[in-house]
Each structure stands twice: as structure tokens, then as C-alpha cells.
Amino acid sequence: MSEDKIKIETGDAGKGESEISRDANTEELEERALSVFASERNEDITALVLSLITTFLVLLFTKWL
């Protein structure tokens, strides 16, 4: 018995194409996609905060030296 599959273009982030069955739980797939974007957003915010702190410390110490 062959399942009916759908090909989805995932672009550069997904490295190509993904195949899902036609009767897949789309709510679950949407939740998984949103959780990936949320974790990437958290990583971006963390990197921004760390770079701002580093910049502040560099400016602070270069002024005092």
C-alpha cells in the first residue's frame, strides 16, 4: 500500500525538499516549525545582548586606559 506524499520545498534553511504524507497532522507540523523559529529568535537575542555587553566593556576600558 503506497502512501500519498507531498513534496515541500524547504529552501536553504531546510536544505532542499521534505516529503510528508497527505494526511499528516498539519497542526503538529506548524507547532514544530514555530518552535524552531522561536528558538532561533532566542539565540539571536542572546547574541545581541552579549555583543552589546562586550561593546560596552570595551568602550569603558579603552576610555579609562
N, C-alpha and C positions, 0 to 999 in steps of 0.2 A: 504494500500500500504506500503510494508516494504522497508526501505532504505537499500542499501548495505553498510555495515560498515566494517572498517578495524581496527584491534586492533594493537596498537603500544605500545611496552614495553618502559616505560619511566625511568626505573631504580630507584635508591634510591632518586634522586632529585625530580622526579615526583611522587613518592610513588606508583609505580605499573604500571598499564596499562591505556591507554586512548583509546577512540573509536572516530573515525572520519568517516564521510561519504566518500564514494569512490570518489565523485565528489566535494570534498572540495577544496577551493581556497588555493593551496599549497603556493603561494607567500605570502599570508596573514599569514599563519601558520609559514613560515620561518621568516618573519619580527617580529612576536611575539616572537619567540624563540631567535632571535638575540638581541632583546631589553632586554630580561631577562638577557642574558649573559653580555650585556653592563652595565646594572645597577649593577650586581654583581661585575663586574670589577671596577666600580667607587667606590663601597663600600670598596673593597679590597684596592684600592689606598688610600682612605681616612683613613682607619685604619692603613695602613703602615705609612703614613705621621704623624698621631697623635702619634703613638708609637715611631717614630724617634724623634719627638719634646720632648716627655716625657723623653726618654732616655737621650737626650742632656741636658735637665734641671736637671735631677737627677745627672748626672755626673758633671755638672757645680757647683751645690750647694754642693755636697759632697766633692769636691776638696777645696772649699772655707771655709767649716765649720771646 
